[in-house]
Amino acid sequence: METILYHATTIAVVAVLIVLLLGLRSMLKGDSPNLSQKLMRWRVGLQFLAIAIIVAYALIVH
């Protein structure tokens, strides 16, 4: 279980980084404001998921 949560943490953090960079790129290019907002909402949701996985990992390891 520890290994699964460890890798899930890595995947979640990378997903947050990718969505963050896509959202910033969209804002800087001046693309659709709706797309930027949608990407930032996804980022917030993914950050919540990443934190939940990290907390679960911490609870299981200790």
C-alpha positions in Angstrom: 0.0 0.0 0.0 2.9 2.4 0.8 4.3 1.9 -2.7 1.0 2.7 -4.4 0.4 5.8 -2.4 4.1 6.9 -2.9 3.6 6.6 -6.7 0.2 8.2 -6.6 1.7 11.2 -4.8 4.2 11.6 -7.5 1.6 11.3 -10.3 -0.7 13.8 -8.5 2.0 16.4 -8.0 3.2 16.1 -11.6 -0.4 16.5 -12.8 -0.8 19.7 -10.7 2.4 21.0 -12.2 1.3 20.2 -15.8 -2.1 21.9 -15.3 -0.5 24.9 -13.6 1.9 25.4 -16.5 -0.9 24.9 -19.1 -3.1 27.5 -17.3 -0.2 30.0 -17.0 0.6 29.5 -20.7 -3.0 30.0 -21.6 -3.2 33.3 -19.6 0.1 34.6 -21.0 -0.8 33.8 -24.6 -4.2 35.6 -24.2 -6.2 32.6 -25.2 -9.8 32.2 -24.0 -10.3 33.4 -20.4 -12.7 30.5 -19.9 -10.0 28.0 -20.7 -7.6 29.7 -18.2 -10.3 29.6 -15.5 -11.2 26.0 -16.2 -7.5 25.0 -16.0 -7.1 26.9 -12.7 -10.2 25.1 -11.3 -8.7 21.8 -12.3 -5.5 22.8 -10.6 -7.3 23.5 -7.3 -9.0 20.1 -7.5 -5.8 18.3 -8.3 -4.1 20.0 -5.4 -6.8 18.8 -3.1 -6.4 15.3 -4.4 -2.6 15.5 -4.0 -2.8 16.7 -0.4 -5.3 14.0 0.4 -3.0 11.3 -1.0 0.0 12.8 0.9 -2.0 12.8 4.2 -3.0 9.2 3.6 0.6 8.2 2.9 1.8 10.0 6.0 -0.9 8.2 8.1 0.0 4.8 6.8 3.7 5.2 7.1 3.7 6.5 10.6 
